[in-house]
Amino acid sequence: MTRNSSTLGRCPDCGEEIDASQSIIEFEDADGSTGVFAECYSCDEVVRPE
Ligand SMILES: [Zn+2]
C-alpha cells in the first residue's frame, strides 16, 4: 500500500485528510508503533489520524 508521506491519515470524526504539517505531537504506542496527534482544521480539535 502506497502512503503519501505528507499525509498522516484521516480524521476519525469527519474523515478530513490530515496533513503532516498539522501534527502536534508524536508518541510511542503500547504496541511499539508510532502514533501521532494532529489538529483537524475541520473539527477544530486535536484528533488521532487513522
Ligand atoms: Zn475532523
mmCIF file of the protein (N, C-alpha, C, O) and its ligand, coordinates in Angstrom:
data_MODEL
# 
_entry.id   MODEL 
# 
loop_
_entity.id 
_entity.type 
_entity.pdbx_number_of_molecules 
1 polymer     1 
2 non-polymer 1 
# 
_entity_poly.entity_id                      1 
_entity_poly.type                           'polypeptide(L)' 
_entity_poly.nstd_linkage                   no 
_entity_poly.nstd_monomer                   no 
_entity_poly.pdbx_seq_one_letter_code       MTRNSSTLGRCPDCGEEIDASQSIIEFEDADGSTGVFAECYSCDEVVRPE 
_entity_poly.pdbx_seq_one_letter_code_can   MTRNSSTLGRCPDCGEEIDASQSIIEFEDADGSTGVFAECYSCDEVVRPE 
_entity_poly.pdbx_strand_id                 A 
# 
loop_
_entity_poly_seq.entity_id 
_entity_poly_seq.num 
_entity_poly_seq.mon_id 
_entity_poly_seq.hetero 
1 1  MET n 
1 2  THR n 
1 3  ARG n 
1 4  ASN n 
1 5  SER n 
1 6  SER n 
1 7  THR n 
1 8  LEU n 
1 9  GLY n 
1 10 ARG n 
1 11 CYS n 
1 12 PRO n 
1 13 ASP n 
1 14 CYS n 
1 15 GLY n 
1 16 GLU n 
1 17 GLU n 
1 18 ILE n 
1 19 ASP n 
1 20 ALA n 
1 21 SER n 
1 22 GLN n 
1 23 SER n 
1 24 ILE n 
1 25 ILE n 
1 26 GLU n 
1 27 PHE n 
1 28 GLU n 
1 29 ASP n 
1 30 ALA n 
1 31 ASP n 
1 32 GLY n 
1 33 SER n 
1 34 THR n 
1 35 GLY n 
1 36 VAL n 
1 37 PHE n 
1 38 ALA n 
1 39 GLU n 
1 40 CYS n 
1 41 TYR n 
1 42 SER n 
1 43 CYS n 
1 44 ASP n 
1 45 GLU n 
1 46 VAL n 
1 47 VAL n 
1 48 ARG n 
1 49 PRO n 
1 50 GLU n 
# 
loop_
_struct_asym.id 
_struct_asym.entity_id 
A 1 
B 2 
# 
loop_
_chem_comp.id 
_chem_comp.type 
_chem_comp.mon_nstd_flag 
ALA 'L-peptide linking' y 
ARG 'L-peptide linking' y 
ASN 'L-peptide linking' y 
ASP 'L-peptide linking' y 
CYS 'L-peptide linking' y 
GLN 'L-peptide linking' y 
GLU 'L-peptide linking' y 
GLY 'peptide linking'   y 
ILE 'L-peptide linking' y 
LEU 'L-peptide linking' y 
MET 'L-peptide linking' y 
PHE 'L-peptide linking' y 
PRO 'L-peptide linking' y 
SER 'L-peptide linking' y 
THR 'L-peptide linking' y 
TYR 'L-peptide linking' y 
VAL 'L-peptide linking' y 
ZN  non-polymer         . 
# 
_pdbx_entity_nonpoly.entity_id   2 
_pdbx_entity_nonpoly.name        ? 
_pdbx_entity_nonpoly.comp_id     ZN 
# 
_pdbx_nonpoly_scheme.asym_id         B 
_pdbx_nonpoly_scheme.entity_id       2 
_pdbx_nonpoly_scheme.mon_id          ZN 
_pdbx_nonpoly_scheme.ndb_seq_num     1 
_pdbx_nonpoly_scheme.pdb_seq_num     101 
_pdbx_nonpoly_scheme.auth_seq_num    101 
_pdbx_nonpoly_scheme.pdb_mon_id      ZN 
_pdbx_nonpoly_scheme.auth_mon_id     ZN 
_pdbx_nonpoly_scheme.pdb_strand_id   A 
_pdbx_nonpoly_scheme.pdb_ins_code    . 
# 
loop_
_atom_site.group_PDB 
_atom_site.id 
_atom_site.type_symbol 
_atom_site.label_atom_id 
_atom_site.label_alt_id 
_atom_site.label_comp_id 
_atom_site.label_asym_id 
_atom_site.label_entity_id 
_atom_site.label_seq_id 
_atom_site.pdbx_PDB_ins_code 
_atom_site.Cartn_x 
_atom_site.Cartn_y 
_atom_site.Cartn_z 
_atom_site.occupancy 
_atom_site.B_iso_or_equiv 
_atom_site.pdbx_formal_charge 
_atom_site.auth_seq_id 
_atom_site.auth_comp_id 
_atom_site.auth_asym_id 
_atom_site.auth_atom_id 
_atom_site.pdbx_PDB_model_num 
ATOM   1   N  N  . MET A 1 1  ? 0.834   -1.190 0.000  1.00 0.00 ? 1   MET A N  1 
ATOM   2   C  CA . MET A 1 1  ? 0.000   0.000  0.000  1.00 0.00 ? 1   MET A CA 1 
ATOM   3   C  C  . MET A 1 1  ? 0.876   1.251  0.000  1.00 0.00 ? 1   MET A C  1 
ATOM   4   O  O  . MET A 1 1  ? 1.743   1.425  0.857  1.00 0.00 ? 1   MET A O  1 
ATOM   5   N  N  . THR A 1 2  ? 0.635   2.093  -0.956 1.00 0.00 ? 2   THR A N  1 
ATOM   6   C  CA . THR A 1 2  ? 1.404   3.330  -1.056 1.00 0.00 ? 2   THR A CA 1 
ATOM   7   C  C  . THR A 1 2  ? 0.834   4.376  -0.111 1.00 0.00 ? 2   THR A C  1 
ATOM   8   O  O  . THR A 1 2  ? -0.378  4.570  -0.014 1.00 0.00 ? 2   THR A O  1 
ATOM   9   N  N  . ARG A 1 3  ? 1.738   5.033  0.571  1.00 0.00 ? 3   ARG A N  1 
ATOM   10  C  CA . ARG A 1 3  ? 1.278   6.032  1.515  1.00 0.00 ? 3   ARG A CA 1 
ATOM   11  C  C  . ARG A 1 3  ? 1.981   7.358  1.229  1.00 0.00 ? 3   ARG A C  1 
ATOM   12  O  O  . ARG A 1 3  ? 3.208   7.418  1.149  1.00 0.00 ? 3   ARG A O  1 
ATOM   13  N  N  . ASN A 1 4  ? 1.208   8.388  1.082  1.00 0.00 ? 4   ASN A N  1 
ATOM   14  C  CA . ASN A 1 4  ? 1.767   9.718  0.877  1.00 0.00 ? 4   ASN A CA 1 
ATOM   15  C  C  . ASN A 1 4  ? 2.429   10.178 2.168  1.00 0.00 ? 4   ASN A C  1 
ATOM   16  O  O  . ASN A 1 4  ? 1.781   10.254 3.212  1.00 0.00 ? 4   ASN A O  1 
ATOM   17  N  N  . SER A 1 5  ? 3.716   10.484 2.094  1.00 0.00 ? 5   SER A N  1 
ATOM   18  C  CA . SER A 1 5  ? 4.460   10.813 3.305  1.00 0.00 ? 5   SER A CA 1 
ATOM   19  C  C  . SER A 1 5  ? 4.014   12.139 3.918  1.00 0.00 ? 5   SER A C  1 
ATOM   20  O  O  . SER A 1 5  ? 4.277   12.401 5.091  1.00 0.00 ? 5   SER A O  1 
ATOM   21  N  N  . SER A 1 6  ? 3.355   12.957 3.144  1.00 0.00 ? 6   SER A N  1 
ATOM   22  C  CA . SER A 1 6  ? 2.942   14.256 3.669  1.00 0.00 ? 6   SER A CA 1 
ATOM   23  C  C  . SER A 1 6  ? 1.555   14.213 4.296  1.00 0.00 ? 6   SER A C  1 
ATOM   24  O  O  . SER A 1 6  ? 1.065   15.218 4.812  1.00 0.00 ? 6   SER A O  1 
ATOM   25  N  N  . THR A 1 7  ? 0.920   13.029 4.247  1.00 0.00 ? 7   THR A N  1 
ATOM   26  C  CA . THR A 1 7  ? -0.412  12.897 4.823  1.00 0.00 ? 7   THR A CA 1 
ATOM   27  C  C  . THR A 1 7  ? -0.377  11.891 5.971  1.00 0.00 ? 7   THR A C  1 
ATOM   28  O  O  . THR A 1 7  ? 0.124   10.777 5.818  1.00 0.00 ? 7   THR A O  1 
ATOM   29  N  N  . LEU A 1 8  ? -0.913  12.296 7.117  1.00 0.00 ? 8   LEU A N  1 
ATOM   30  C  CA . LEU A 1 8  ? -0.893  11.419 8.286  1.00 0.00 ? 8   LEU A CA 1 
ATOM   31  C  C  . LEU A 1 8  ? -2.035  10.415 8.266  1.00 0.00 ? 8   LEU A C  1 
ATOM   32  O  O  . LEU A 1 8  ? -1.917  9.317  8.808  1.00 0.00 ? 8   LEU A O  1 
ATOM   33  N  N  . GLY A 1 9  ? -3.116  10.790 7.651  1.00 0.00 ? 9   GLY A N  1 
ATOM   34  C  CA . GLY A 1 9  ? -4.292  9.925  7.630  1.00 0.00 ? 9   GLY A CA 1 
ATOM   35  C  C  . GLY A 1 9  ? -5.538  10.788 7.583  1.00 0.00 ? 9   GLY A C  1 
ATOM   36  O  O  . GLY A 1 9  ? -5.519  11.930 7.124  1.00 0.00 ? 9   GLY A O  1 
ATOM   37  N  N  . ARG A 1 10 ? -6.605  10.212 8.068  1.00 0.00 ? 10  ARG A N  1 
ATOM   38  C  CA . ARG A 1 10 ? -7.854  10.971 8.047  1.00 0.00 ? 10  ARG A CA 1 
ATOM   39  C  C  . ARG A 1 10 ? -8.396  11.158 9.451  1.00 0.00 ? 10  ARG A C  1 
ATOM   40  O  O  . ARG A 1 10 ? -8.155  10.343 10.342 1.00 0.00 ? 10  ARG A O  1 
ATOM   41  N  N  . CYS A 1 11 ? -9.117  12.222 9.630  1.00 0.00 ? 11  CYS A N  1 
ATOM   42  C  CA . CYS A 1 11 ? -9.754  12.499 10.910 1.00 0.00 ? 11  CYS A CA 1 
ATOM   43  C  C  . CYS A 1 11 ? -10.803 11.416 11.192 1.00 0.00 ? 11  CYS A C  1 
ATOM   44  O  O  . CYS A 1 11 ? -11.659 11.150 10.347 1.00 0.00 ? 11  CYS A O  1 
ATOM   45  N  N  . PRO A 1 12 ? -10.742 10.792 12.374 1.00 0.00 ? 12  PRO A N  1 
ATOM   46  C  CA . PRO A 1 12 ? -11.712 9.743  12.701 1.00 0.00 ? 12  PRO A CA 1 
ATOM   47  C  C  . PRO A 1 12 ? -13.131 10.289 12.859 1.00 0.00 ? 12  PRO A C  1 
ATOM   48  O  O  . PRO A 1 12 ? -14.100 9.532  12.813 1.00 0.00 ? 12  PRO A O  1 
ATOM   49  N  N  . ASP A 1 13 ? -13.245 11.578 13.042 1.00 0.00 ? 13  ASP A N  1 
ATOM   50  C  CA . ASP A 1 13 ? -14.565 12.179 13.255 1.00 0.00 ? 13  ASP A CA 1 
ATOM   51  C  C  . ASP A 1 13 ? -15.228 12.619 11.957 1.00 0.00 ? 13  ASP A C  1 
ATOM   52  O  O  . ASP A 1 13 ? -16.390 12.295 11.708 1.00 0.00 ? 13  ASP A O  1 
ATOM   53  N  N  . CYS A 1 14 ? -14.490 13.358 11.127 1.00 0.00 ? 14  CYS A N  1 
ATOM   54  C  CA . CYS A 1 14 ? -15.103 13.926 9.928  1.00 0.00 ? 14  CYS A CA 1 
ATOM   55  C  C  . CYS A 1 14 ? -14.546 13.348 8.636  1.00 0.00 ? 14  CYS A C  1 
ATOM   56  O  O  . CYS A 1 14 ? -15.120 13.566 7.570  1.00 0.00 ? 14  CYS A O  1 
ATOM   57  N  N  . GLY A 1 15 ? -13.435 12.612 8.708  1.00 0.00 ? 15  GLY A N  1 
ATOM   58  C  CA . GLY A 1 15 ? -12.882 11.999 7.506  1.00 0.00 ? 15  GLY A CA 1 
ATOM   59  C  C  . GLY A 1 15 ? -11.992 12.919 6.700  1.00 0.00 ? 15  GLY A C  1 
ATOM   60  O  O  . GLY A 1 15 ? -11.526 12.540 5.625  1.00 0.00 ? 15  GLY A O  1 
ATOM   61  N  N  . GLU A 1 16 ? -11.749 14.106 7.191  1.00 0.00 ? 16  GLU A N  1 
ATOM   62  C  CA . GLU A 1 16 ? -10.885 15.063 6.503  1.00 0.00 ? 16  GLU A CA 1 
ATOM   63  C  C  . GLU A 1 16 ? -9.449  14.561 6.512  1.00 0.00 ? 16  GLU A C  1 
ATOM   64  O  O  . GLU A 1 16 ? -8.999  13.989 7.505  1.00 0.00 ? 16  GLU A O  1 
ATOM   65  N  N  . GLU A 1 17 ? -8.719  14.771 5.407  1.00 0.00 ? 17  GLU A N  1 
ATOM   66  C  CA . GLU A 1 17 ? -7.323  14.374 5.379  1.00 0.00 ? 17  GLU A CA 1 
ATOM   67  C  C  . GLU A 1 17 ? -6.501  15.290 6.276  1.00 0.00 ? 17  GLU A C  1 
ATOM   68  O  O  . GLU A 1 17 ? -6.658  16.511 6.266  1.00 0.00 ? 17  GLU A O  1 
ATOM   69  N  N  . ILE A 1 18 ? -5.614  14.660 7.056  1.00 0.00 ? 18  ILE A N  1 
ATOM   70  C  CA . ILE A 1 18 ? -4.751  15.420 7.964  1.00 0.00 ? 18  ILE A CA 1 
ATOM   71  C  C  . ILE A 1 18 ? -3.355  15.461 7.368  1.00 0.00 ? 18  ILE A C  1 
ATOM   72  O  O  . ILE A 1 18 ? -2.742  14.418 7.142  1.00 0.00 ? 18  ILE A O  1 
ATOM   73  N  N  . ASP A 1 19 ? -2.858  16.645 7.118  1.00 0.00 ? 19  ASP A N  1 
ATOM   74  C  CA . ASP A 1 19 ? -1.531  16.822 6.549  1.00 0.00 ? 19  ASP A CA 1 
ATOM   75  C  C  . ASP A 1 19 ? -0.474  16.741 7.643  1.00 0.00 ? 19  ASP A C  1 
ATOM   76  O  O  . ASP A 1 19 ? -0.751  17.031 8.807  1.00 0.00 ? 19  ASP A O  1 
ATOM   77  N  N  . ALA A 1 20 ? 0.732   16.348 7.264  1.00 0.00 ? 20  ALA A N  1 
ATOM   78  C  CA . ALA A 1 20 ? 1.820   16.221 8.242  1.00 0.00 ? 20  ALA A CA 1 
ATOM   79  C  C  . ALA A 1 20 ? 2.106   17.543 8.944  1.00 0.00 ? 20  ALA A C  1 
ATOM   80  O  O  . ALA A 1 20 ? 2.552   17.550 10.091 1.00 0.00 ? 20  ALA A O  1 
ATOM   81  N  N  . SER A 1 21 ? 1.859   18.641 8.281  1.00 0.00 ? 21  SER A N  1 
ATOM   82  C  CA . SER A 1 21 ? 2.115   19.952 8.886  1.00 0.00 ? 21  SER A CA 1 
ATOM   83  C  C  . SER A 1 21 ? 1.139   20.262 10.014 1.00 0.00 ? 21  SER A C  1 
ATOM   84  O  O  . SER A 1 21 ? 1.347   21.208 10.774 1.00 0.00 ? 21  SER A O  1 
ATOM   85  N  N  . GLN A 1 22 ? 0.067   19.464 10.128 1.00 0.00 ? 22  GLN A N  1 
ATOM   86  C  CA . GLN A 1 22 ? -0.921  19.682 11.185 1.00 0.00 ? 22  GLN A CA 1 
ATOM   87  C  C  . GLN A 1 22 ? -0.613  18.869 12.432 1.00 0.00 ? 22  GLN A C  1 
ATOM   88  O  O  . GLN A 1 22 ? -1.336  18.967 13.423 1.00 0.00 ? 22  GLN A O  1 
ATOM   89  N  N  . SER A 1 23 ? 0.453   18.063 12.401 1.00 0.00 ? 23  SER A N  1 
ATOM   90  C  CA . SER A 1 23 ? 0.761   17.222 13.545 1.00 0.00 ? 23  SER A CA 1 
ATOM   91  C  C  . SER A 1 23 ? 1.199   18.069 14.733 1.00 0.00 ? 23  SER A C  1 
ATOM   92  O  O  . SER A 1 23 ? 1.840   19.107 14.567 1.00 0.00 ? 23  SER A O  1 
ATOM   93  N  N  . ILE A 1 24 ? 0.849   17.617 15.924 1.00 0.00 ? 24  ILE A N  1 
ATOM   94  C  CA . ILE A 1 24 ? 1.176   18.353 17.143 1.00 0.00 ? 24  ILE A CA 1 
ATOM   95  C  C  . ILE A 1 24 ? 2.210   17.586 17.958 1.00 0.00 ? 24  ILE A C  1 
ATOM   96  O  O  . ILE A 1 24 ? 3.202   18.152 18.416 1.00 0.00 ? 24  ILE A O  1 
ATOM   97  N  N  . ILE A 1 25 ? 1.963   16.289 18.133 1.00 0.00 ? 25  ILE A N  1 
ATOM   98  C  CA . ILE A 1 25 ? 2.884   15.500 18.951 1.00 0.00 ? 25  ILE A CA 1 
ATOM   99  C  C  . ILE A 1 25 ? 2.888   14.050 18.471 1.00 0.00 ? 25  ILE A C  1 
ATOM   100 O  O  . ILE A 1 25 ? 1.868   13.512 18.040 1.00 0.00 ? 25  ILE A O  1 
ATOM   101 N  N  . GLU A 1 26 ? 4.079   13.433 18.561 1.00 0.00 ? 26  GLU A N  1 
ATOM   102 C  CA . GLU A 1 26 ? 4.191   12.010 18.245 1.00 0.00 ? 26  GLU A CA 1 
ATOM   103 C  C  . GLU A 1 26 ? 4.427   11.243 19.538 1.00 0.00 ? 26  GLU A C  1 
ATOM   104 O  O  . GLU A 1 26 ? 5.036   11.761 20.474 1.00 0.00 ? 26  GLU A O  1 
ATOM   105 N  N  . PHE A 1 27 ? 3.952   10.033 19.584 1.00 0.00 ? 27  PHE A N  1 
ATOM   106 C  CA . PHE A 1 27 ? 4.137   9.225  20.783 1.00 0.00 ? 27  PHE A CA 1 
ATOM   107 C  C  . PHE A 1 27 ? 4.304   7.776  20.371 1.00 0.00 ? 27  PHE A C  1 
ATOM   108 O  O  . PHE A 1 27 ? 3.929   7.373  19.270 1.00 0.00 ? 27  PHE A O  1 
ATOM   109 N  N  . GLU A 1 28 ? 4.880   6.998  21.289 1.00 0.00 ? 28  GLU A N  1 
ATOM   110 C  CA . GLU A 1 28 ? 5.022   5.569  21.014 1.00 0.00 ? 28  GLU A CA 1 
ATOM   111 C  C  . GLU A 1 28 ? 3.842   4.827  21.614 1.00 0.00 ? 28  GLU A C  1 
ATOM   112 O  O  . GLU A 1 28 ? 3.556   4.929  22.807 1.00 0.00 ? 28  GLU A O  1 
ATOM   113 N  N  . ASP A 1 29 ? 3.177   4.088  20.767 1.00 0.00 ? 29  ASP A N  1 
ATOM   114 C  CA . ASP A 1 29 ? 2.002   3.354  21.194 1.00 0.00 ? 29  ASP A CA 1 
ATOM   115 C  C  . ASP A 1 29 ? 2.399   2.136  22.030 1.00 0.00 ? 29  ASP A C  1 
ATOM   116 O  O  . ASP A 1 29 ? 3.567   1.751  22.063 1.00 0.00 ? 29  ASP A O  1 
ATOM   117 N  N  . ALA A 1 30 ? 1.425   1.541  22.698 1.00 0.00 ? 30  ALA A N  1 
ATOM   118 C  CA . ALA A 1 30 ? 1.689   0.393  23.552 1.00 0.00 ? 30  ALA A CA 1 
ATOM   119 C  C  . ALA A 1 30 ? 2.282   -0.776 22.768 1.00 0.00 ? 30  ALA A C  1 
ATOM   120 O  O  . ALA A 1 30 ? 3.051   -1.568 23.313 1.00 0.00 ? 30  ALA A O  1 
ATOM   121 N  N  . ASP A 1 31 ? 1.924   -0.881 21.494 1.00 0.00 ? 31  ASP A N  1 
ATOM   122 C  CA . ASP A 1 31 ? 2.434   -1.988 20.675 1.00 0.00 ? 31  ASP A CA 1 
ATOM   123 C  C  . ASP A 1 31 ? 3.753   -1.644 19.977 1.00 0.00 ? 31  ASP A C  1 
ATOM   124 O  O  . ASP A 1 31 ? 4.250   -2.422 19.163 1.00 0.00 ? 31  ASP A O  1 
ATOM   125 N  N  . GLY A 1 32 ? 4.319   -0.466 20.301 1.00 0.00 ? 32  GLY A N  1 
ATOM   126 C  CA . GLY A 1 32 ? 5.612   -0.098 19.750 1.00 0.00 ? 32  GLY A CA 1 
ATOM   127 C  C  . GLY A 1 32 ? 5.546   0.736  18.490 1.00 0.00 ? 32  GLY A C  1 
ATOM   128 O  O  . GLY A 1 32 ? 6.568   1.242  18.026 1.00 0.00 ? 32  GLY A O  1 
ATOM   129 N  N  . SER A 1 33 ? 4.370   0.884  17.935 1.00 0.00 ? 33  SER A N  1 
ATOM   130 C  CA . SER A 1 33 ? 4.247   1.707  16.736 1.00 0.00 ? 33  SER A CA 1 
ATOM   131 C  C  . SER A 1 33 ? 4.175   3.180  17.128 1.00 0.00 ? 33  SER A C  1 
ATOM   132 O  O  . SER A 1 33 ? 3.858   3.523  18.267 1.00 0.00 ? 33  SER A O  1 
ATOM   133 N  N  . THR A 1 34 ? 4.475   4.031  16.168 1.00 0.00 ? 34  THR A N  1 
ATOM   134 C  CA . THR A 1 34 ? 4.444   5.465  16.446 1.00 0.00 ? 34  THR A CA 1 
ATOM   135 C  C  . THR A 1 34 ? 3.076   6.033  16.102 1.00 0.00 ? 34  THR A C  1 
ATOM   136 O  O  . THR A 1 34 ? 2.577   5.870  14.989 1.00 0.00 ? 34  THR A O  1 
ATOM   137 N  N  . GLY A 1 35 ? 2.497   6.687  17.059 1.00 0.00 ? 35  GLY A N  1 
ATOM   138 C  CA . GLY A 1 35 ? 1.219   7.349  16.835 1.00 0.00 ? 35  GLY A CA 1 
ATOM   139 C  C  . GLY A 1 35 ? 1.421   8.849  16.787 1.00 0.00 ? 35  GLY A C  1 
ATOM   140 O  O  . GLY A 1 35 ? 2.479   9.359  17.157 1.00 0.00 ? 35  GLY A O  1 
ATOM   141 N  N  . VAL A 1 36 ? 0.434   9.526  16.344 1.00 0.00 ? 36  VAL A N  1 
ATOM   142 C  CA . VAL A 1 36 ? 0.549   10.983 16.244 1.00 0.00 ? 36  VAL A CA 1 
ATOM   143 C  C  . VAL A 1 36 ? -0.810  11.624 16.521 1.00 0.00 ? 36  VAL A C  1 
ATOM   144 O  O  . VAL A 1 36 ? -1.860  11.121 16.121 1.00 0.00 ? 36  VAL A O  1 
ATOM   145 N  N  . PHE A 1 37 ? -0.743  12.734 17.211 1.00 0.00 ? 37  PHE A N  1 
ATOM   146 C  CA . PHE A 1 37 ? -1.937  13.552 17.369 1.00 0.00 ? 37  PHE A CA 1 
ATOM   147 C  C  . PHE A 1 37 ? -1.793  14.781 16.483 1.00 0.00 ? 37  PHE A C  1 
ATOM   148 O  O  . PHE A 1 37 ? -0.708  15.353 16.380 1.00 0.00 ? 37  PHE A O  1 
ATOM   149 N  N  . ALA A 1 38 ? -2.866  15.178 15.857 1.00 0.00 ? 38  ALA A N  1 
ATOM   150 C  CA . ALA A 1 38 ? -2.820  16.313 14.949 1.00 0.00 ? 38  ALA A CA 1 
ATOM   151 C  C  . ALA A 1 38 ? -4.091  17.128 15.075 1.00 0.00 ? 38  ALA A C  1 
ATOM   152 O  O  . ALA A 1 38 ? -5.118  16.648 15.554 1.00 0.00 ? 38  ALA A O  1 
ATOM   153 N  N  . GLU A 1 39 ? -3.996  18.358 14.638 1.00 0.00 ? 39  GLU A N  1 
ATOM   154 C  CA . GLU A 1 39 ? -5.153  19.233 14.703 1.00 0.00 ? 39  GLU A CA 1 
ATOM   155 C  C  . GLU A 1 39 ? -5.960  19.107 13.426 1.00 0.00 ? 39  GLU A C  1 
ATOM   156 O  O  . GLU A 1 39 ? -5.434  19.279 12.326 1.00 0.00 ? 39  GLU A O  1 
ATOM   157 N  N  . CYS A 1 40 ? -7.239  18.806 13.580 1.00 0.00 ? 40  CYS A N  1 
ATOM   158 C  CA . CYS A 1 40 ? -8.134  18.786 12.426 1.00 0.00 ? 40  CYS A CA 1 
ATOM   159 C  C  . CYS A 1 40 ? -8.703  20.178 12.247 1.00 0.00 ? 40  CYS A C  1 
ATOM   160 O  O  . CYS A 1 40 ? -9.377  20.702 13.134 1.00 0.00 ? 40  CYS A O  1 
ATOM   161 N  N  . TYR A 1 41 ? -8.434  20.770 11.106 1.00 0.00 ? 41  TYR A N  1 
ATOM   162 C  CA . TYR A 1 41 ? -8.919  22.123 10.870 1.00 0.00 ? 41  TYR A CA 1 
ATOM   163 C  C  . TYR A 1 41 ? -10.435 22.142 10.692 1.00 0.00 ? 41  TYR A C  1 
ATOM   164 O  O  . TYR A 1 41 ? -11.092 23.150 10.952 1.00 0.00 ? 41  TYR A O  1 
ATOM   165 N  N  . SER A 1 42 ? -10.967 21.027 10.253 1.00 0.00 ? 42  SER A N  1 
ATOM   166 C  CA . SER A 1 42 ? -12.408 20.970 10.025 1.00 0.00 ? 42  SER A CA 1 
ATOM   167 C  C  . SER A 1 42 ? -13.173 20.892 11.346 1.00 0.00 ? 42  SER A C  1 
ATOM   168 O  O  . SER A 1 42 ? -14.176 21.582 11.529 1.00 0.00 ? 42  SER A O  1 
ATOM   169 N  N  . CYS A 1 43 ? -12.688 20.034 12.281 1.00 0.00 ? 43  CYS A N  1 
ATOM   170 C  CA . CYS A 1 43 ? -13.338 19.892 13.592 1.00 0.00 ? 43  CYS A CA 1 
ATOM   171 C  C  . CYS A 1 43 ? -12.843 20.941 14.576 1.00 0.00 ? 43  CYS A C  1 
ATOM   172 O  O  . CYS A 1 43 ? -13.499 21.219 15.580 1.00 0.00 ? 43  CYS A O  1 
ATOM   173 N  N  . ASP A 1 44 ? -11.683 21.525 14.284 1.00 0.00 ? 44  ASP A N  1 
ATOM   174 C  CA . ASP A 1 44 ? -11.031 22.451 15.212 1.00 0.00 ? 44  ASP A CA 1 
ATOM   175 C  C  . ASP A 1 44 ? -10.729 21.747 16.529 1.00 0.00 ? 44  ASP A C  1 
ATOM   176 O  O  . ASP A 1 44 ? -10.894 22.314 17.609 1.00 0.00 ? 44  ASP A O  1 
ATOM   177 N  N  . GLU A 1 45 ? -10.280 20.484 16.414 1.00 0.00 ? 45  GLU A N  1 
ATOM   178 C  CA . GLU A 1 45 ? -9.960  19.697 17.595 1.00 0.00 ? 45  GLU A CA 1 
ATOM   179 C  C  . GLU A 1 45 ? -8.718  18.865 17.332 1.00 0.00 ? 45  GLU A C  1 
ATOM   180 O  O  . GLU A 1 45 ? -8.336  18.640 16.183 1.00 0.00 ? 45  GLU A O  1 
ATOM   181 N  N  . VAL A 1 46 ? -8.090  18.408 18.415 1.00 0.00 ? 46  VAL A N  1 
ATOM   182 C  CA . VAL A 1 46 ? -6.953  17.512 18.286 1.00 0.00 ? 46  VAL A CA 1 
ATOM   183 C  C  . VAL A 1 46 ? -7.483  16.088 18.148 1.00 0.00 ? 46  VAL A C  1 
ATOM   184 O  O  . VAL A 1 46 ? -8.257  15.618 18.982 1.00 0.00 ? 46  VAL A O  1 
ATOM   185 N  N  . VAL A 1 47 ? -7.064  15.418 17.100 1.00 0.00 ? 47  VAL A N  1 
ATOM   186 C  CA . VAL A 1 47 ? -7.546  14.074 16.820 1.00 0.00 ? 47  VAL A CA 1 
ATOM   187 C  C  . VAL A 1 47 ? -6.352  13.157 16.541 1.00 0.00 ? 47  VAL A C  1 
ATOM   188 O  O  . VAL A 1 47 ? -5.225  13.615 16.356 1.00 0.00 ? 47  VAL A O  1 
ATOM   189 N  N  . ARG A 1 48 ? -6.627  11.876 16.515 1.00 0.00 ? 48  ARG A N  1 
ATOM   190 C  CA . ARG A 1 48 ? -5.611  10.914 16.126 1.00 0.00 ? 48  ARG A CA 1 
ATOM   191 C  C  . ARG A 1 48 ? -5.954  10.421 14.732 1.00 0.00 ? 48  ARG A C  1 
ATOM   192 O  O  . ARG A 1 48 ? -6.901  9.654  14.558 1.00 0.00 ? 48  ARG A O  1 
ATOM   193 N  N  . PRO A 1 49 ? -5.187  10.858 13.731 1.00 0.00 ? 49  PRO A N  1 
ATOM   194 C  CA . PRO A 1 49 ? -5.488  10.450 12.346 1.00 0.00 ? 49  PRO A CA 1 
ATOM   195 C  C  . PRO A 1 49 ? -5.424  8.948  12.177 1.00 0.00 ? 49  PRO A C  1 
ATOM   196 O  O  . PRO A 1 49 ? -4.593  8.290  12.802 1.00 0.00 ? 49  PRO A O  1 
ATOM   197 N  N  . GLU A 1 50 ? -6.283  8.397  11.347 1.00 0.00 ? 50  GLU A N  1 
ATOM   198 C  CA . GLU A 1 50 ? -6.263  6.960  11.077 1.00 0.00 ? 50  GLU A CA 1 
ATOM   199 C  C  . GLU A 1 50 ? -6.522  6.687  9.603  1.00 0.00 ? 50  GLU A C  1 
ATOM   200 O  O  . GLU A 1 50 ? -6.542  5.529  9.185  1.00 0.00 ? 50  GLU A O  1 
HETATM 201 ZN ZN . ZN  B 2 .  ? -12.192 16.298 11.773 1.00 0.00 2 101 ZN  A ZN 1 
# 
